[in-house]
């Protein structure tokens, strides 16, 4: 298995007091597709 293109570990994102995600682990492989949707 090839190593991931992107690896994030224990990532948290807050806007003010609001937590969007906490303790996120993400591994992106070469053929993966990602979509981030917001407003």
C-alpha distance matrix in Angstrom:
0.0 3.8 6.6 9.0 12.1 14.4 14.7 18.1 19.4 22.9 24.2 27.7 29.8 33.6 36.3 39.5 39.6 37.2 33.6 31.2 28.3 27.9 25.0 22.3 18.6 16.5 12.9 12.7 9.9 11.1 12.6 13.9 17.7 19.9 23.6 25.9 29.4 32.5 36.2
3.8 0.0 3.8 6.5 8.9 11.8 12.7 16.4 18.2 21.9 22.8 26.3 28.3 32.1 34.6 37.9 38.3 36.1 32.6 30.1 27.4 27.1 24.4 21.5 17.9 15.5 11.7 11.0 8.0 8.7 11.2 12.8 16.4 18.4 22.2 24.4 28.0 31.0 34.6
6.6 3.8 0.0 3.8 6.6 8.8 9.3 13.0 14.8 18.5 19.5 23.1 25.2 28.9 31.6 34.7 35.2 33.2 29.7 27.4 24.6 24.1 21.3 18.7 15.0 12.8 9.2 9.2 7.4 9.0 12.0 12.7 16.1 17.4 21.0 22.7 26.4 29.1 32.6
9.0 6.5 3.8 0.0 3.8 5.4 6.5 10.2 12.6 16.3 16.7 20.2 21.9 25.7 28.2 31.4 32.0 29.9 26.5 24.0 21.4 21.2 18.8 15.9 12.4 9.7 6.0 5.5 4.6 7.0 10.0 9.9 12.9 13.7 17.3 18.9 22.6 25.3 28.8
12.1 8.9 6.6 3.8 0.0 3.8 6.9 10.4 13.6 17.1 16.7 20.0 21.3 25.0 27.1 30.4 31.4 29.4 26.3 23.6 21.5 21.7 19.8 16.7 13.8 10.6 7.6 5.7 5.5 6.2 9.7 9.7 12.0 12.7 16.0 17.5 21.3 23.8 27.2
14.4 11.8 8.8 5.4 3.8 0.0 3.8 6.7 10.2 13.6 13.0 16.3 17.5 21.3 23.5 26.8 27.7 25.7 22.6 20.1 18.0 18.1 16.2 13.3 10.7 7.7 5.8 5.1 7.2 9.0 11.8 10.6 12.2 11.7 14.7 15.4 19.2 21.4 24.7
14.7 12.7 9.3 6.5 6.9 3.8 0.0 3.8 6.7 10.3 10.4 14.0 16.0 19.8 22.5 25.5 26.0 24.2 20.8 18.8 16.1 15.6 13.2 10.6 7.6 5.7 4.6 6.5 9.1 11.8 14.4 12.7 14.3 13.4 16.2 16.4 20.1 22.0 25.4
18.1 16.4 13.0 10.2 10.4 6.7 3.8 0.0 3.8 6.9 6.6 10.3 12.5 16.2 19.1 22.0 22.4 20.7 17.3 15.6 12.9 12.1 9.8 7.6 5.5 5.1 6.5 9.0 12.2 15.0 17.2 14.9 15.9 14.1 16.1 15.5 18.9 20.3 23.6
19.4 18.2 14.8 12.6 13.6 10.2 6.7 3.8 0.0 3.8 5.6 9.3 12.4 15.8 19.2 21.6 21.5 20.1 16.5 15.5 12.2 10.4 7.3 6.2 4.4 6.5 8.6 11.8 14.9 18.1 20.1 17.7 18.8 16.9 18.7 17.9 21.0 22.1 25.3
22.9 21.9 18.5 16.3 17.1 13.6 10.3 6.9 3.8 0.0 3.8 6.6 10.2 13.3 16.9 18.9 18.4 17.2 13.6 13.3 9.9 7.3 4.1 5.0 5.6 8.8 11.7 14.9 18.2 21.4 23.1 20.3 21.0 18.7 19.9 18.4 21.0 21.6 24.5
24.2 22.8 19.5 16.7 16.7 13.0 10.4 6.6 5.6 3.8 0.0 3.8 6.8 10.3 13.7 16.1 16.0 14.7 11.3 10.6 7.8 6.3 5.1 4.9 6.7 8.7 12.0 14.4 18.1 20.9 22.5 19.6 19.6 16.8 17.5 15.6 18.1 18.3 21.1
27.7 26.3 23.1 20.2 20.0 16.3 14.0 10.3 9.3 6.6 3.8 0.0 3.8 6.7 10.3 12.5 12.3 11.0 7.7 7.6 5.4 4.1 5.4 6.4 9.5 11.5 15.1 17.3 21.1 23.8 25.1 21.9 21.3 18.2 18.1 15.6 17.3 16.9 19.3
29.8 28.3 25.2 21.9 21.3 17.5 16.0 12.5 12.4 10.2 6.8 3.8 0.0 3.8 6.9 9.7 10.2 8.6 6.1 5.5 5.5 6.5 9.0 9.1 12.3 13.5 17.0 18.5 22.3 24.7 25.7 22.4 21.3 17.8 17.0 13.9 15.1 14.0 16.1
33.6 32.1 28.9 25.7 25.0 21.3 19.8 16.2 15.8 13.3 10.3 6.7 3.8 0.0 3.8 6.0 6.5 5.5 4.4 5.7 7.3 8.3 11.5 12.3 15.8 17.1 20.7 22.2 26.0 28.3 29.1 25.8 24.4 20.7 19.5 16.0 16.4 14.6 15.8
36.3 34.6 31.6 28.2 27.1 23.5 22.5 19.1 19.2 16.9 13.7 10.3 6.9 3.8 0.0 3.8 6.0 5.3 6.5 7.3 10.2 11.9 15.2 15.6 19.0 19.9 23.4 24.4 28.2 30.2 30.8 27.5 25.6 21.8 20.0 16.3 16.0 13.4 13.8
39.5 37.9 34.7 31.4 30.4 26.8 25.5 22.0 21.6 18.9 16.1 12.5 9.7 6.0 3.8 0.0 3.8 5.5 8.1 10.1 12.8 13.8 17.1 18.3 21.7 23.1 26.6 27.9 31.6 33.7 34.5 31.1 29.3 25.6 23.8 20.1 19.6 16.8 16.7
39.6 38.3 35.2 32.0 31.4 27.7 26.0 22.4 21.5 18.4 16.0 12.3 10.2 6.5 6.0 3.8 0.0 3.8 6.5 9.7 11.9 12.5 15.9 17.6 21.3 23.1 26.8 28.4 32.2 34.6 35.3 31.8 30.2 26.5 24.8 21.2 20.7 18.1 18.3
37.2 36.1 33.2 29.9 29.4 25.7 24.2 20.7 20.1 17.2 14.7 11.0 8.6 5.5 5.3 5.5 3.8 0.0 3.8 6.4 9.1 10.6 14.4 15.4 19.2 20.7 24.4 25.9 29.6 32.1 32.4 28.8 27.1 23.4 21.5 18.1 17.4 15.0 15.5
33.6 32.6 29.7 26.5 26.3 22.6 20.8 17.3 16.5 13.6 11.3 7.7 6.1 4.4 6.5 8.1 6.5 3.8 0.0 3.8 5.5 6.9 10.6 11.7 15.4 17.2 20.9 22.7 26.4 29.0 29.4 25.8 24.4 20.9 19.5 16.3 16.3 14.6 16.0
31.2 30.1 27.4 24.0 23.6 20.1 18.8 15.6 15.5 13.3 10.6 7.6 5.5 5.7 7.3 10.1 9.7 6.4 3.8 0.0 3.8 7.0 10.5 10.3 13.8 14.8 18.4 19.8 23.4 25.9 26.1 22.5 20.8 17.2 15.7 12.5 12.6 11.3 13.3
28.3 27.4 24.6 21.4 21.5 18.0 16.1 12.9 12.2 9.9 7.8 5.4 5.5 7.3 10.2 12.8 11.9 9.1 5.5 3.8 0.0 3.8 6.9 6.7 10.3 11.9 15.7 17.5 21.2 24.0 24.4 20.8 19.8 16.4 15.7 13.1 14.1 13.7 16.3
27.9 27.1 24.1 21.2 21.7 18.1 15.6 12.1 10.4 7.3 6.3 4.1 6.5 8.3 11.9 13.8 12.5 10.6 6.9 7.0 3.8 0.0 3.8 5.6 9.3 11.9 15.6 18.2 21.8 24.9 25.7 22.2 21.8 18.7 18.6 16.3 17.7 17.4 19.9
25.0 24.4 21.3 18.8 19.8 16.2 13.2 9.8 7.3 4.1 5.1 5.4 9.0 11.5 15.2 17.1 15.9 14.4 10.6 10.5 6.9 3.8 0.0 3.8 6.6 10.0 13.5 16.5 19.9 23.3 24.4 21.2 21.4 18.8 19.4 17.7 19.7 20.0 22.8
22.3 21.5 18.7 15.9 16.7 13.3 10.6 7.6 6.2 5.0 4.9 6.4 9.1 12.3 15.6 18.3 17.6 15.4 11.7 10.3 6.7 5.6 3.8 0.0 3.8 6.5 10.2 13.0 16.4 19.7 20.7 17.4 17.6 15.0 15.9 14.5 16.9 17.8 21.0
18.6 17.9 15.0 12.4 13.8 10.7 7.6 5.5 4.4 5.6 6.7 9.5 12.3 15.8 19.0 21.7 21.3 19.2 15.4 13.8 10.3 9.3 6.6 3.8 0.0 3.8 6.9 10.3 13.5 16.9 18.2 15.3 16.2 14.3 16.1 15.5 18.4 19.9 23.3
16.5 15.5 12.8 9.7 10.6 7.7 5.7 5.1 6.5 8.8 8.7 11.5 13.5 17.1 19.9 23.1 23.1 20.7 17.2 14.8 11.9 11.9 10.0 6.5 3.8 0.0 3.8 6.6 10.0 13.3 14.5 11.6 12.6 10.9 13.2 13.2 16.6 18.6 22.1
12.9 11.7 9.2 6.0 7.6 5.8 4.6 6.5 8.6 11.7 12.0 15.1 17.0 20.7 23.4 26.6 26.8 24.4 20.9 18.4 15.7 15.6 13.5 10.2 6.9 3.8 0.0 3.8 6.6 10.1 11.7 9.4 11.4 10.9 14.0 14.9 18.5 20.9 24.6
12.7 11.0 9.2 5.5 5.7 5.1 6.5 9.0 11.8 14.9 14.4 17.3 18.5 22.2 24.4 27.9 28.4 25.9 22.7 19.8 17.5 18.2 16.5 13.0 10.3 6.6 3.8 0.0 3.8 6.8 8.3 6.2 8.3 8.5 12.0 13.6 17.3 20.1 23.7
9.9 8.0 7.4 4.6 5.5 7.2 9.1 12.2 14.9 18.2 18.1 21.1 22.3 26.0 28.2 31.6 32.2 29.6 26.4 23.4 21.2 21.8 19.9 16.4 13.5 10.0 6.6 3.8 0.0 3.8 5.7 5.4 8.7 10.4 14.1 16.4 20.0 23.1 26.7
11.1 8.7 9.0 7.0 6.2 9.0 11.8 15.0 18.1 21.4 20.9 23.8 24.7 28.3 30.2 33.7 34.6 32.1 29.0 25.9 24.0 24.9 23.3 19.7 16.9 13.3 10.1 6.8 3.8 0.0 3.8 5.8 8.7 11.1 14.8 17.4 20.9 24.1 27.5
12.6 11.2 12.0 10.0 9.7 11.8 14.4 17.2 20.1 23.1 22.5 25.1 25.7 29.1 30.8 34.5 35.3 32.4 29.4 26.1 24.4 25.7 24.4 20.7 18.2 14.5 11.7 8.3 5.7 3.8 0.0 3.8 6.6 10.0 13.4 16.6 19.8 23.3 26.6
13.9 12.8 12.7 9.9 9.7 10.6 12.7 14.9 17.7 20.3 19.6 21.9 22.4 25.8 27.5 31.1 31.8 28.8 25.8 22.5 20.8 22.2 21.2 17.4 15.3 11.6 9.4 6.2 5.4 5.8 3.8 0.0 3.8 6.7 10.3 13.4 16.5 20.0 23.5
17.7 16.4 16.1 12.9 12.0 12.2 14.3 15.9 18.8 21.0 19.6 21.3 21.3 24.4 25.6 29.3 30.2 27.1 24.4 20.8 19.8 21.8 21.4 17.6 16.2 12.6 11.4 8.3 8.7 8.7 6.6 3.8 0.0 3.8 6.9 10.3 13.3 16.8 20.2
19.9 18.4 17.4 13.7 12.7 11.7 13.4 14.1 16.9 18.7 16.8 18.2 17.8 20.7 21.8 25.6 26.5 23.4 20.9 17.2 16.4 18.7 18.8 15.0 14.3 10.9 10.9 8.5 10.4 11.1 10.0 6.7 3.8 0.0 3.8 6.7 9.9 13.4 16.9
23.6 22.2 21.0 17.3 16.0 14.7 16.2 16.1 18.7 19.9 17.5 18.1 17.0 19.5 20.0 23.8 24.8 21.5 19.5 15.7 15.7 18.6 19.4 15.9 16.1 13.2 14.0 12.0 14.1 14.8 13.4 10.3 6.9 3.8 0.0 3.8 6.4 10.0 13.3
25.9 24.4 22.7 18.9 17.5 15.4 16.4 15.5 17.9 18.4 15.6 15.6 13.9 16.0 16.3 20.1 21.2 18.1 16.3 12.5 13.1 16.3 17.7 14.5 15.5 13.2 14.9 13.6 16.4 17.4 16.6 13.4 10.3 6.7 3.8 0.0 3.8 6.7 10.3
29.4 28.0 26.4 22.6 21.3 19.2 20.1 18.9 21.0 21.0 18.1 17.3 15.1 16.4 16.0 19.6 20.7 17.4 16.3 12.6 14.1 17.7 19.7 16.9 18.4 16.6 18.5 17.3 20.0 20.9 19.8 16.5 13.3 9.9 6.4 3.8 0.0 3.8 7.1
32.5 31.0 29.1 25.3 23.8 21.4 22.0 20.3 22.1 21.6 18.3 16.9 14.0 14.6 13.4 16.8 18.1 15.0 14.6 11.3 13.7 17.4 20.0 17.8 19.9 18.6 20.9 20.1 23.1 24.1 23.3 20.0 16.8 13.4 10.0 6.7 3.8 0.0 3.7
36.2 34.6 32.6 28.8 27.2 24.7 25.4 23.6 25.3 24.5 21.1 19.3 16.1 15.8 13.8 16.7 18.3 15.5 16.0 13.3 16.3 19.9 22.8 21.0 23.3 22.1 24.6 23.7 26.7 27.5 26.6 23.5 20.2 16.9 13.3 10.3 7.1 3.7 0.0
